[in-house]
């Protein structure tokens, strides 16, 4: 397992902001739960108030489920360039489900995605990503708070 600390996250958000500068998204959609921390930080760094989230359930801790369930789908009627944010694209099922669903509902919107980590074997890749994952990533927003919850 690889631990992903806050200090690295701060640098990585700045890097993602720079990478996506030319795309200049007008709307951000973070995938809950893993992408919410990234979405909030990215929105703050870019002063973008059009931050929305979409909920998905595929994993229960490290156990992968059979199918990705989506709910709380955002209204993108007024969007033109959307950036979907998630912490990792592992199997790609979640990102693929989100992109497919939002594209069907809002065909006029250009949709791109960004992630901190990705796996080469994923069903879909982000337009913007930082690191290839070779093992399980323990993000500070999960590990640090789960330990306190289990105390």
Secondary structure, DSSP 8 states (H G I E B T S, - for coil): -EEE-HHHHHHHHHHHHHHTTTT--SEEEEEETHHHHHHHHHHHHHT---EEEEEEEEEETTEEEEEEEEES----TT-SEEEEEEEEESSSHHHHHHHHHHHHH-TTSEEEEEEEEE-TTSSS--SEEEEE--S-EEEHHHHHHHHHHH-
